[in-house]
Amino acid sequence: MARILIIDDDPDVLMAAKLLLKRHFGHVDIEKNPERIPFLVTNGRYDAILLDMNFQRDLSSGREGFFWLDRILDIDPSASVVLITAYGDVEMAVRAMKVGAKDFVLKPWQNDKLLATLRGNLGGKDDAEKEERSNSASRGGRSKTAASGTASSFIAQSPAMRQVLDTVSRVANTDANVLILGENGTGKDLIARMIHEQSGRKTGPFVSVDVGALSESLFESELFGYVKGAFTDARDDRSGRFEEAQGGTIFLDEVGNITLPQQARLLTVLQQRQVTRLGSNKPRPIDVRLICATNANLAERIANREFRQDLLYRINTIEVHLPPLRDRPDDIVPLAEHFLNIYRKQYGRTVTGLSPALVRHLKQHRWPGNVRELQHAVERAVILAGESVLEPGDFFGGLGGSTSCMVSPVSAATESMQLDDMERRMIQQAMQKYGGNITDVARELGLSRQALYRRLEKYGM
């Protein structure tokens, strides 16, 4: 029942791969336009992704393949990406495996080898999901994802998080629109799923859309759908995400980052409770519960005329504020232990626990990347650990070497003039200054969002 995504700009390659794989896997999607990768990966929950190394703009260097591999792993660090490459690109493919790809297959492929490669890269994910289901049965305080049914690591022992869960329990069984606010990595998507699963719409679909990743050209067609002939590649009628969420919940993530024209189109749909597919003049009624999330300061954006106040009124009947991990210290060690249990099983390691010294360091660290940063740090530590108990040195390639770097980046600035240390501290300061808002941090540092994501991964943030 695995879900497979194939991305290649050659229609013949796409059709050949789909004809083969749909006989062996539960669901196969194909995509010619790599610009749709962020949307597909965010919403498709694929077990494996076949990605071409070269596209039309860059026929031989592989740069586009590396770029889209980075983008996929930014969105889903656990994604299983298998590269499609020509014989002459093998060296590039091997290089790509060092930065996150799982494997590669050569064009023209042999069917048996392609199937074996894909199946070989599905096992680890299945094990992780089994482990998460086991943990969910034995420990409380976690939600289940509506799309996959697997447990999500939402541990709430701190007073701040218990208050959040109390609000969720009060609002879930209503149809009130909910706006979830919080820094990147705090678990806004998990709270949205929790609200859905405790609502009267829990038997309906839960449709998640990262609207911040949609370009102007894709926004309307993805959310509202289109009819055949609406544009060049519209070969059939297609429903949008609002229609797919009929009778259930639609979750619009990063809603604070959409443009003013996109905000106007969204506001019209919410006011009229109906959508009109692109290329059609026939409105279709919608019955959905709306949940939105953002890490942006919407009051500031309204003051700067970057966000519509009337749209804010529509989406925030109830506001849920998720505290950053640094404000919920009682949850840090239970979360670390939870991730340790998942990854030791996934990677076949014999790691059994955290040392007292490491526990102290984990509590002292500021965690600008929040739960997501902690999760990545534990995964890396489990992979690299040489002993059965994790020590400070297993984290970040030596997280415990300088607690002052973790507690106060500013006071530590003169301790080391190594370029990596300086860059890490600059990013930490900017993350703290802007509350983890990736767009604002990237602008402050003069980086693209993709470049910032790569540095956050590099430093385990």
C-alpha positions in Angstrom: 0.0 0.0 0.0 3.0 2.3 -0.3 2.6 5.7 -1.9 5.2 6.6 -4.6 5.9 9.9 -6.3 7.8 10.1 -9.6 9.2 13.5 -10.8 10.7 13.7 -14.3 10.2 16.2 -17.2 10.1 13.3 -19.8 6.4 12.2 -20.2 7.5 8.9 -21.7 9.6 8.1 -18.6 6.7 9.1 -16.3 4.2 6.8 -18.1 6.6 3.9 -18.3 7.4 4.1 -14.6 3.7 4.5 -13.6 2.6 1.5 -15.7 5.2 -0.6 -13.9 4.9 0.6 -10.4 1.1 0.8 -10.1 1.0 -3.0 -10.4 3.2 -3.3 -7.3 2.3 -0.3 -5.0 -0.9 1.1 -3.7 -0.7 4.6 -5.1 1.6 6.2 -7.8 1.6 9.9 -8.6 3.6 11.4 -11.5 4.7 15.0 -11.9 6.4 16.7 -14.9 6.8 20.2 -13.3 9.4 20.2 -10.4 8.0 23.5 -9.2 5.1 21.5 -7.7 7.4 19.5 -5.5 6.9 21.5 -2.3 3.1 21.2 -2.5 3.2 17.5 -3.4 5.7 16.5 -0.7 3.9 18.6 2.0 0.5 17.1 1.3 1.2 13.7 -0.3 2.8 11.7 2.5 4.9 9.6 0.1 6.8 6.5 1.2 9.3 6.9 -1.6 10.1 9.6 -4.2 11.8 9.0 -7.5 13.5 12.2 -8.6 15.2 12.9 -11.9 18.7 14.6 -11.6 18.3 16.9 -14.6 15.5 19.0 -15.9 15.0 21.2 -19.0 16.7 24.3 -17.6 19.8 22.3 -16.6 20.3 19.3 -18.9 23.5 17.8 -17.5 25.0 19.4 -14.4 22.6 17.9 -11.9 22.3 21.2 -10.1 18.5 21.1 -10.3 18.5 17.6 -8.9 20.5 18.7 -5.9 18.3 21.8 -5.4 15.1 19.7 -5.4 16.6 17.1 -3.2 17.5 19.8 -0.7 14.0 21.2 -0.9 12.4 17.8 -0.3 14.5 17.1 2.7 13.8 20.6 4.0 10.1 19.8 4.0 10.4 16.1 5.2 13.8 15.1 6.6 12.7 11.5 6.7 11.8 11.4 3.0 13.1 8.4 1.1 14.4 9.9 -2.2 15.7 7.6 -5.0 17.4 9.4 -7.8 16.8 8.7 -11.5 20.1 9.3 -13.4 21.9 8.6 -16.6 25.1 6.5 -16.6 27.3 9.5 -16.8 25.7 11.0 -13.7 26.6 8.2 -11.4 29.3 10.2 -9.6 26.8 13.0 -9.0 24.3 10.5 -7.7 26.8 9.1 -5.2 27.5 12.6 -4.1 23.8 13.2 -3.6 23.5 10.1 -1.4 26.0 11.7 0.9 23.7 14.6 1.5 20.5 12.7 1.9 19.4 10.6 -1.1 18.7 7.0 -0.3 19.8 5.4 -3.6 19.8 5.8 -7.3 18.7 3.9 -10.4 20.1 4.2 -13.9 18.2 5.1 -17.1 17.0 3.0 -18.9 16.3 1.0 -15.8 15.7 -2.7 -15.4 12.3 -3.3 -13.9 13.4 -5.8 -11.3 16.2 -3.6 -10.1 13.9 -0.5 -9.9 11.3 -2.5 -7.8 14.0 -3.9 -5.6 15.6 -0.5 -5.0 12.2 1.0 -4.0 11.2 -1.9 -1.8 14.6 -1.8 -0.1 14.1 1.9 0.8 10.6 1.3 2.3 11.6 -0.9 5.2 13.0 1.7 7.5 9.9 3.9 7.3 7.6 1.0 8.0 9.7 0.1 11.1 9.5 3.6 12.4 5.7 3.7 11.9 5.3 0.4 13.8 7.5 1.8 16.6 5.4 5.0 16.8 2.2 2.9 16.9 3.6 0.9 19.8 4.7 4.0 21.7 1.2 5.5 21.2 -0.4 2.5 22.8 1.8 2.5 25.8 2.1 6.3 26.6 -0.5 9.1 26.8 -0.6 12.7 25.7 -0.2 12.1 22.0 -2.4 12.5 19.0 -2.7 10.4 15.9 -2.4 11.8 12.4 -5.6 11.6 10.4 -3.9 10.8 7.2 -1.7 7.8 8.2 -3.0 6.7 11.5 0.4 6.7 13.0 1.2 8.2 16.4 2.7 11.7 16.5 5.1 12.8 19.2 3.0 15.3 21.1 4.2 15.0 24.7 2.7 17.5 27.1 3.9 17.3 30.7 4.7 21.0 31.1 2.0 23.4 32.5 2.2 25.5 29.3 1.4 22.5 27.1 -1.3 21.2 29.4 -3.0 24.5 29.0 -2.8 24.2 25.2 -4.4 20.8 25.3 -7.1 22.0 27.6 -8.0 24.7 25.0 -7.9 22.1 22.3 -10.4 19.9 24.1 -12.8 22.8 24.6 -12.7 24.0 21.0 -12.3 20.7 19.1 -16.0 19.6 19.1 -17.2 22.8 17.5 -17.0 24.2 14.0 -15.2 27.3 15.1 -12.3 28.5 12.9 -9.0 28.1 14.7 -5.7 30.0 14.2 -2.6 28.2 15.6 0.3 30.5 16.4 3.9 29.5 17.2 7.5 29.3 16.0 8.7 26.9 13.5 9.0 23.4 14.8 6.6 23.7 17.7 4.0 21.2 16.4 1.3 23.4 14.8 0.3 20.6 12.4 0.0 18.1 15.1 -2.3 20.4 17.1 -4.4 20.8 13.9 -4.8 17.1 13.5 -5.6 16.7 17.2 -8.4 19.2 16.8 -9.8 17.3 13.8 -9.6 13.9 15.6 -11.5 15.2 18.6 -14.2 16.9 16.4 -17.5 15.8 15.0 -15.8 15.7 11.6 -13.2 13.1 12.6 -14.6 10.6 10.1 -14.2 13.1 7.3 -11.0 14.0 5.5 -8.2 16.0 7.0 -6.5 18.0 4.2 -3.3 19.8 4.9 -2.0 22.5 2.6 1.3 24.5 2.9 -0.2 27.6 1.3 3.1 29.5 1.9 4.8 27.1 -0.6 2.2 27.8 -3.4 3.2 30.2 -6.2 0.7 32.7 -7.5 0.1 30.5 -10.6 -0.6 27.4 -8.5 -2.5 28.9 -5.6 -6.0 29.0 -7.2 -5.8 25.7 -9.1 -4.5 23.8 -6.1 -7.0 25.2 -3.6 -10.0 25.6 -5.8 -9.5 23.2 -8.7 -9.8 23.6 -12.4 -11.8 22.3 -15.4 -10.4 20.8 -18.6 -8.9 23.4 -20.9 -8.5 26.0 -18.2 -4.8 26.2 -19.0 -2.3 24.4 -21.2 -1.8 21.3 -19.1 -5.4 21.0 -17.8 -6.3 17.8 -19.6 -9.1 16.8 -17.2 -11.3 18.3 -14.5 -9.7 18.3 -11.1 -11.1 19.2 -7.7 -9.2 21.5 -5.4 -8.2 21.0 -1.8 -11.3 22.7 -0.4 -13.5 20.2 -2.3 -11.4 17.3 -1.2 -11.9 18.4 2.4 -15.7 18.3 2.1 -17.3 17.2 5.3 -14.0 17.3 7.1 -11.2 19.8 8.0 -8.8 21.8 5.8 -5.6 23.0 7.4 -3.8 26.0 5.8 -0.3 26.1 7.1 1.9 29.2 6.8 -1.1 31.3 6.0 0.7 34.4 7.2 3.1 34.2 4.2 0.6 34.3 1.4 0.4 37.4 -0.8 -2.3 40.1 -0.8 -4.0 38.8 -4.0 -4.0 35.3 -2.6 -5.5 36.6 0.6 -8.3 38.3 -1.4 -9.2 35.1 -3.2 -9.2 33.1 0.0 -11.3 35.6 1.8 -14.0 35.4 -0.9 -14.2 31.7 -0.6 -14.5 31.8 3.2 -17.2 34.5 3.0 -19.3 32.8 0.4 -18.7 29.2 1.5 -18.2 28.1 -2.1 -15.5 27.7 -4.6 -15.4 28.2 -8.4 -12.9 26.0 -10.3 -10.4 27.8 -12.5 -11.9 28.1 -16.0 -15.5 27.6 -14.8 -18.3 29.9 -13.7 -20.2 27.4 -11.7 -19.8 27.8 -7.9 -19.7 24.7 -5.7 -20.8 24.8 -2.1 -18.2 23.7 0.5 -18.7 22.4 4.0 -15.3 22.4 5.8 -13.9 23.3 9.1 -11.0 25.7 8.8 -7.8 25.6 10.8 -4.9 27.9 9.9 -1.4 28.2 11.3 1.5 30.7 11.0 4.8 31.7 12.7 4.4 35.2 11.5 3.5 38.2 13.6 0.1 39.0 12.0 -0.5 42.2 14.0 2.8 43.6 12.7 2.0 42.5 9.1 -1.4 44.1 9.3 0.2 47.3 10.5 2.6 47.1 7.5 -0.3 46.4 5.2 1.0 43.0 4.3 -2.0 41.1 5.7 -5.7 41.8 5.6 -7.4 42.5 8.9 -10.8 41.2 7.5 -9.1 37.9 6.7 -7.7 37.7 10.2 -11.2 38.1 11.6 -12.4 35.2 9.5 -9.7 32.7 10.5 -9.2 33.4 14.2 -12.4 32.8 16.0 -10.2 30.9 18.4 -6.4 31.4 18.8 -4.1 28.7 20.1 -0.6 29.9 21.1 2.0 27.1 21.0 4.9 27.9 23.4 8.5 27.3 22.1 10.4 24.4 23.5 12.6 26.6 25.7 9.4 27.6 27.6 8.4 24.0 28.2 11.5 22.5 29.8 9.6 19.7 31.5 8.9 18.2 28.0 12.5 18.2 26.7 13.7 15.0 28.2 10.5 13.0 27.6 10.5 14.1 24.0 14.2 13.2 23.6 13.5 9.7 25.0 10.5 9.3 22.7 12.6 10.1 19.6 15.4 7.9 20.9 13.0 4.9 21.0 11.9 5.6 17.5 15.3 6.0 15.9 17.1 3.2 17.7 14.5 0.9 16.2 14.6 2.5 12.8 18.4 2.3 12.5 18.9 -0.9 14.4 21.0 0.7 17.2 21.5 -0.5 20.8 21.2 2.9 22.4 19.3 2.6 25.6 19.2 6.1 27.2 20.5 9.5 28.0 23.4 10.2 30.4 22.8 12.6 33.3 25.3 15.0 31.8 23.4 15.0 28.5 20.1 15.6 30.3 21.6 18.7 31.9 22.8 20.0 28.5 19.5 19.3 26.8 17.7 21.4 29.5 20.2 24.3 29.1 20.1 24.5 25.3 17.8 27.2 23.9 16.4 25.1 21.0 15.7 27.8 18.5 14.4 25.1 16.1 12.1 23.8 18.9 10.9 20.2 18.8 12.0 19.7 15.2 15.6 20.7 16.1 15.5 18.2 19.1 14.2 15.5 16.8 17.0 16.0 14.3 19.6 16.1 17.0 18.4 12.9 18.6 18.3 11.1 15.2 21.9 12.2 14.4 23.1 11.2 17.9 21.5 7.7 17.6 23.2 7.2 14.2 26.7 8.4 15.4 26.7 7.0 19.0 29.5 4.7 19.9 28.1 3.6 23.3 24.8 2.4 24.6 24.1 5.6 26.5 24.1 9.0 24.7 26.6 11.5 26.0 26.9 15.3 25.3 29.6 14.6 22.7 27.1 12.5 20.6 25.0 15.6 19.9 25.8 18.1 17.2 29.3 16.6 16.8 30.0 17.8 20.3 27.1 19.8 21.7 28.3 19.5 25.2 31.7 21.1 24.6 30.5 24.6 25.3 27.3 25.1 27.3 27.8 28.8 27.1 27.3 28.5 23.3 23.9 26.9 24.0 22.8 29.2 26.8 24.0 32.6 25.6 25.2 32.9 22.0 26.1 36.6 22.5 28.4 36.1 25.5 30.1 33.2 23.8 30.9 35.2 20.6 34.5 35.8 21.6 35.4 32.3 22.7 36.1 31.0 19.2 36.8 32.6 15.8 36.1 29.4 13.8 33.9 30.3 10.8 31.4 27.6 11.5 31.0 28.7 15.1 30.5 32.3 14.1 27.9 31.4 11.4 26.1 29.1 13.9 25.9 31.9 16.5 24.7 34.5 13.9 21.9 32.1 12.9 21.0 31.4 16.6 20.8 35.1 17.4 18.7 35.8 14.3 16.4 32.9 15.2 15.9 34.2 18.7 15.4 37.8 17.4 12.6 36.8 15.0 11.1 34.0 17.1 12.1 31.3 14.6 10.4 32.9 11.6 12.4 31.5 8.6 11.4 34.3 6.2 12.5 37.1 8.5 15.7 35.2 9.6 16.7 34.6 6.0 16.2 38.2 5.1 18.2 39.4 8.1 21.2 37.1 7.1 21.0 37.8 3.4 20.2 34.2 2.5 17.5 32.4 0.5 15.1 30.3 2.5 16.6 27.2 1.0 20.1 28.2 1.9 19.0 28.9 5.5 17.3 25.5 5.7 20.5 23.8 4.6 22.5 25.7 7.3 19.9 24.8 10.0 20.2 21.1 9.0 24.0 21.4 9.0 24.1 22.8 12.6 21.3 20.6 13.8 19.1 23.5 14.6 
